[in-house]
């Protein structure tokens, strides 16, 4: 019986979301030069939400030199 791995505090999509977040990158460092992101031609930045239910997120940007 695997009831001990079922997380019921926030809904049925909460435990799968925790596992997916643990397996994917949660922060990223991107070089900036002359006020522009130094991304390659086919590179982009995507935010993927692992939860089924809509809710608010905060994105934090830190610029340092």
N, CA, C and O atoms as CSV, one atom per row, in Angstrom:
chain,resi,resn,atom,element,x,y,z
A,1,UNK,N,N,0.851,-1.187,0.000
A,1,UNK,CA,C,0.000,0.000,0.000
A,1,UNK,C,C,0.888,1.238,0.000
A,1,UNK,O,O,1.815,1.338,0.803
A,2,UNK,N,N,0.609,2.179,-0.894
A,2,UNK,CA,C,1.454,3.372,-1.043
A,2,UNK,C,C,0.738,4.643,-0.596
A,2,UNK,O,O,1.044,5.721,-1.105
A,3,UNK,N,N,-0.191,4.550,0.325
A,3,UNK,CA,C,-0.901,5.744,0.783
A,3,UNK,C,C,0.023,6.785,1.405
A,3,UNK,O,O,-0.332,7.963,1.435
A,4,UNK,N,N,1.175,6.401,1.894
A,4,UNK,CA,C,2.096,7.336,2.536
A,4,UNK,C,C,2.713,8.326,1.557
A,4,UNK,O,O,3.254,9.347,1.982
A,5,UNK,N,N,2.645,8.048,0.241
A,5,UNK,CA,C,3.196,8.990,-0.739
A,5,UNK,C,C,2.126,9.900,-1.340
A,5,UNK,O,O,2.446,10.750,-2.171
A,6,UNK,N,N,0.894,9.746,-0.950
A,6,UNK,CA,C,-0.189,10.587,-1.467
A,6,UNK,C,C,-0.266,11.857,-0.627
A,6,UNK,O,O,-0.483,11.799,0.583
A,7,UNK,N,N,-0.089,12.993,-1.273
A,7,UNK,CA,C,-0.128,14.289,-0.600
A,7,UNK,C,C,-1.508,14.884,-0.811
A,7,UNK,O,O,-1.905,15.136,-1.948
A,8,UNK,N,N,-2.240,15.111,0.264
A,8,UNK,CA,C,-3.632,15.553,0.155
A,8,UNK,C,C,-3.856,17.002,0.586
A,8,UNK,O,O,-4.990,17.479,0.550
A,9,UNK,N,N,-2.810,17.707,0.989
A,9,UNK,CA,C,-2.971,19.040,1.575
A,9,UNK,C,C,-3.424,20.092,0.560
A,9,UNK,O,O,-4.153,21.013,0.928
A,10,UNK,N,N,-3.015,19.982,-0.700
A,10,UNK,CA,C,-3.297,21.040,-1.666
A,10,UNK,C,C,-4.018,20.564,-2.918
A,10,UNK,O,O,-4.226,21.364,-3.831
A,11,UNK,N,N,-4.391,19.352,-2.996
A,11,UNK,CA,C,-5.101,18.857,-4.162
A,11,UNK,C,C,-4.391,17.688,-4.806
A,11,UNK,O,O,-3.233,17.417,-4.490
A,12,UNK,N,N,-5.074,16.982,-5.717
A,12,UNK,CA,C,-4.520,15.766,-6.309
A,12,UNK,C,C,-3.312,16.006,-7.216
A,12,UNK,O,O,-2.548,15.076,-7.475
A,13,UNK,N,N,-3.124,17.242,-7.703
A,13,UNK,CA,C,-1.983,17.507,-8.586
A,13,UNK,C,C,-0.748,17.977,-7.823
A,13,UNK,O,O,0.277,18.256,-8.443
A,14,UNK,N,N,-0.817,18.072,-6.499
A,14,UNK,CA,C,0.282,18.638,-5.719
A,14,UNK,C,C,1.503,17.730,-5.666
A,14,UNK,O,O,2.613,18.201,-5.918
A,15,UNK,N,N,1.347,16.462,-5.351
A,15,UNK,CA,C,2.506,15.563,-5.235
A,15,UNK,C,C,3.208,15.375,-6.584
A,15,UNK,O,O,4.436,15.449,-6.621
A,16,UNK,N,N,2.498,15.136,-7.695
A,16,UNK,CA,C,3.191,15.068,-8.979
A,16,UNK,C,C,3.936,16.372,-9.303
A,16,UNK,O,O,5.007,16.335,-9.909
A,17,UNK,N,N,3.382,17.511,-8.908
A,17,UNK,CA,C,4.045,18.792,-9.153
A,17,UNK,C,C,5.348,18.882,-8.368
A,17,UNK,O,O,6.341,19.395,-8.885
A,18,UNK,N,N,5.362,18.389,-7.120
A,18,UNK,CA,C,6.586,18.401,-6.319
A,18,UNK,C,C,7.666,17.536,-6.972
A,18,UNK,O,O,8.829,17.936,-7.036
A,19,UNK,N,N,7.293,16.382,-7.443
A,19,UNK,CA,C,8.265,15.481,-8.068
A,19,UNK,C,C,8.799,16.099,-9.356
A,19,UNK,O,O,10.007,16.066,-9.590
A,20,UNK,N,N,7.937,16.658,-10.191
A,20,UNK,CA,C,8.383,17.292,-11.434
A,20,UNK,C,C,9.297,18.478,-11.148
A,20,UNK,O,O,10.291,18.671,-11.848
A,21,UNK,N,N,8.977,19.275,-10.132
A,21,UNK,CA,C,9.823,20.418,-9.779
A,21,UNK,C,C,11.188,19.959,-9.284
A,21,UNK,O,O,12.190,20.633,-9.525
A,22,UNK,N,N,11.243,18.818,-8.593
A,22,UNK,CA,C,12.519,18.292,-8.112
A,22,UNK,C,C,13.383,17.789,-9.261
A,22,UNK,O,O,14.609,17.783,-9.154
A,23,UNK,N,N,12.765,17.372,-10.349
A,23,UNK,CA,C,13.501,16.819,-11.488
A,23,UNK,C,C,13.821,17.842,-12.568
A,23,UNK,O,O,14.576,17.544,-13.493
A,24,UNK,N,N,13.264,19.034,-12.467
A,24,UNK,CA,C,13.513,20.067,-13.473
A,24,UNK,C,C,14.212,21.257,-12.832
A,24,UNK,O,O,14.235,21.388,-11.608
A,25,UNK,N,N,14.769,22.104,-13.647
A,25,UNK,CA,C,15.514,23.266,-13.181
A,25,UNK,C,C,14.565,24.322,-12.623
A,25,UNK,O,O,13.544,24.627,-13.239
A,26,UNK,N,N,14.899,24.883,-11.457
A,26,UNK,CA,C,14.033,25.889,-10.840
A,26,UNK,C,C,14.654,27.282,-10.865
A,26,UNK,O,O,14.001,28.254,-10.485
A,27,UNK,N,N,15.898,27.390,-11.304
A,27,UNK,CA,C,16.519,28.698,-11.482
A,27,UNK,C,C,17.495,28.615,-12.648
A,27,UNK,O,O,17.918,27.529,-13.047
A,28,UNK,N,N,17.843,29.770,-13.184
A,28,UNK,CA,C,18.708,29.788,-14.359
A,28,UNK,C,C,19.571,31.042,-14.327
A,28,UNK,O,O,19.119,32.107,-13.906
A,29,UNK,N,N,20.800,30.911,-14.769
A,29,UNK,CA,C,21.690,32.063,-14.913
A,29,UNK,C,C,21.881,32.360,-16.389
A,29,UNK,O,O,22.223,31.468,-17.165
A,30,UNK,N,N,21.666,33.590,-16.777
A,30,UNK,CA,C,21.783,33.981,-18.185
A,30,UNK,C,C,22.690,35.207,-18.286
A,30,UNK,O,O,22.416,36.222,-17.646
A,31,UNK,N,N,23.750,35.135,-19.067
A,31,UNK,CA,C,24.597,36.315,-19.216
A,31,UNK,C,C,23.870,37.429,-19.969
A,31,UNK,O,O,23.067,37.180,-20.868
A,32,UNK,N,N,24.179,38.666,-19.573
A,32,UNK,CA,C,23.608,39.859,-20.208
A,32,UNK,C,C,24.772,40.738,-20.654
A,32,UNK,O,O,25.697,40.984,-19.880
A,33,UNK,N,N,24.728,41.207,-21.886
A,33,UNK,CA,C,25.746,42.122,-22.400
A,33,UNK,C,C,25.053,43.249,-23.160
A,33,UNK,O,O,24.166,43.012,-23.980
A,34,UNK,N,N,25.474,44.477,-22.872
A,34,UNK,CA,C,24.902,45.660,-23.520
A,34,UNK,C,C,23.378,45.719,-23.373
A,34,UNK,O,O,22.675,46.154,-24.285
A,35,UNK,N,N,22.881,45.278,-22.222
A,35,UNK,CA,C,21.448,45.344,-21.943
A,35,UNK,C,C,20.608,44.281,-22.626
A,35,UNK,O,O,19.381,44.381,-22.633
A,36,UNK,N,N,21.240,43.263,-23.203
A,36,UNK,CA,C,20.496,42.206,-23.902
A,36,UNK,C,C,20.862,40.837,-23.335
A,36,UNK,O,O,22.004,40.594,-22.944
A,37,UNK,N,N,19.871,39.949,-23.300
A,37,UNK,CA,C,20.141,38.570,-22.894
A,37,UNK,C,C,21.011,37.904,-23.947
A,37,UNK,O,O,20.761,38.044,-25.144
A,38,UNK,N,N,22.016,37.193,-23.512
A,38,UNK,CA,C,22.914,36.514,-24.436
A,38,UNK,C,C,22.413,35.090,-24.691
A,38,UNK,O,O,22.995,34.112,-24.219
A,39,UNK,N,N,21.329,35.003,-25.445
A,39,UNK,CA,C,20.738,33.720,-25.818
A,39,UNK,C,C,21.132,33.390,-27.250
A,39,UNK,O,O,21.359,34.284,-28.065
A,40,UNK,N,N,21.209,32.105,-27.544
A,40,UNK,CA,C,21.485,31.683,-28.904
A,40,UNK,C,C,20.280,31.915,-29.806
A,40,UNK,O,O,19.200,32.277,-29.338
A,41,UNK,N,N,20.474,31.708,-31.079
A,41,UNK,CA,C,19.429,31.958,-32.075
A,41,UNK,C,C,18.128,31.241,-31.753
A,41,UNK,O,O,17.055,31.831,-31.881
A,42,UNK,N,N,18.199,29.981,-31.337
A,42,UNK,CA,C,16.997,29.181,-31.105
A,42,UNK,C,C,16.690,29.003,-29.626
A,42,UNK,O,O,15.852,28.175,-29.268
A,43,UNK,N,N,17.343,29.752,-28.776
A,43,UNK,CA,C,17.114,29.627,-27.336
A,43,UNK,C,C,16.028,30.586,-26.872
A,43,UNK,O,O,15.822,31.645,-27.465
A,44,UNK,N,N,15.347,30.207,-25.822
A,44,UNK,CA,C,14.321,31.052,-25.217
A,44,UNK,C,C,14.184,30.684,-23.751
A,44,UNK,O,O,14.796,29.725,-23.281
A,45,UNK,N,N,13.382,31.446,-23.038
A,45,UNK,CA,C,13.117,31.180,-21.630
A,45,UNK,C,C,11.637,30.873,-21.496
A,45,UNK,O,O,10.792,31.645,-21.949
A,46,UNK,N,N,11.329,29.755,-20.880
A,46,UNK,CA,C,9.944,29.321,-20.723
A,46,UNK,C,C,9.646,29.055,-19.259
A,46,UNK,O,O,10.495,28.545,-18.528
A,47,UNK,N,N,8.460,29.395,-18.841
A,47,UNK,CA,C,7.977,29.074,-17.502
A,47,UNK,C,C,6.914,28.001,-17.662
A,47,UNK,O,O,5.904,28.205,-18.336
A,48,UNK,N,N,7.149,26.866,-17.040
A,48,UNK,CA,C,6.205,25.748,-17.140
A,48,UNK,C,C,5.603,25.497,-15.772
A,48,UNK,O,O,6.334,25.320,-14.797
A,49,UNK,N,N,4.307,25.480,-15.686
A,49,UNK,CA,C,3.610,25.237,-14.433
A,49,UNK,C,C,3.218,23.766,-14.358
A,49,UNK,O,O,2.593,23.236,-15.277
A,50,UNK,N,N,3.587,23.112,-13.268
A,50,UNK,CA,C,3.303,21.687,-13.089
A,50,UNK,C,C,1.945,21.415,-12.448
A,50,UNK,O,O,1.528,20.261,-12.346
A,51,UNK,N,N,1.267,22.446,-12.024
A,51,UNK,CA,C,-0.028,22.273,-11.357
A,51,UNK,C,C,-1.158,22.410,-12.366
A,51,UNK,O,O,-1.040,23.149,-13.345
A,52,UNK,N,N,-2.255,21.694,-12.124
A,52,UNK,CA,C,-3.432,21.789,-12.985
A,52,UNK,C,C,-4.285,23.006,-12.640
A,52,UNK,O,O,-4.864,23.642,-13.520
A,53,UNK,N,N,-4.354,23.319,-11.348
A,53,UNK,CA,C,-5.209,24.420,-10.907
A,53,UNK,C,C,-4.494,25.758,-11.078
A,53,UNK,O,O,-3.292,25.842,-10.823
A,54,UNK,N,N,-5.199,26.800,-11.501
A,54,UNK,CA,C,-4.560,28.121,-11.632
A,54,UNK,C,C,-4.258,28.720,-10.259
A,54,UNK,O,O,-5.040,28.563,-9.322
A,55,UNK,N,N,-3.139,29.394,-10.147
A,55,UNK,CA,C,-2.774,30.130,-8.948
A,55,UNK,C,C,-1.685,31.144,-9.295
A,55,UNK,O,O,-1.146,31.121,-10.401
A,56,UNK,N,N,-1.363,32.019,-8.369
A,56,UNK,CA,C,-0.398,33.092,-8.621
A,56,UNK,C,C,1.026,32.602,-8.388
A,56,UNK,O,O,1.277,31.777,-7.509
A,57,UNK,N,N,1.956,33.125,-9.191
A,57,UNK,CA,C,3.385,32.845,-9.045
A,57,UNK,C,C,4.137,34.161,-9.003
A,57,UNK,O,O,3.671,35.166,-9.540
A,58,UNK,N,N,5.286,34.157,-8.373
A,58,UNK,CA,C,6.170,35.305,-8.391
A,58,UNK,C,C,7.457,34.902,-9.116
A,58,UNK,O,O,7.984,33.810,-8.905
A,59,UNK,N,N,7.945,35.784,-9.957
A,59,UNK,CA,C,9.204,35.576,-10.643
A,59,UNK,C,C,10.186,36.600,-10.098
A,59,UNK,O,O,9.883,37.793,-10.066
A,60,UNK,N,N,11.354,36.148,-9.671
A,60,UNK,CA,C,12.358,37.027,-9.100
A,60,UNK,C,C,13.515,37.168,-10.085
A,60,UNK,O,O,14.047,36.177,-10.585
A,61,UNK,N,N,13.887,38.397,-10.350
A,61,UNK,CA,C,14.998,38.691,-11.252
A,61,UNK,C,C,16.098,39.359,-10.457
A,61,UNK,O,O,15.862,40.362,-9.784
A,62,UNK,N,N,17.300,38.810,-10.529
A,62,UNK,CA,C,18.449,39.386,-9.835
A,62,UNK,C,C,19.505,39.753,-10.880
A,62,UNK,O,O,19.998,38.887,-11.603
A,63,UNK,N,N,19.839,41.016,-10.953
A,63,UNK,CA,C,20.888,41.472,-11.858
A,63,UNK,C,C,22.099,41.861,-11.025
A,63,UNK,O,O,22.004,42.700,-10.129
A,64,UNK,N,N,23.213,41.260,-11.319
A,64,UNK,CA,C,24.432,41.563,-10.581
A,64,UNK,C,C,25.587,41.789,-11.552
A,64,UNK,O,O,25.524,41.405,-12.720
A,65,UNK,N,N,26.624,42.410,-11.051
A,65,UNK,CA,C,27.801,42.628,-11.922
A,65,UNK,C,C,29.039,42.082,-11.261
A,65,UNK,O,O,30.129,42.165,-11.827
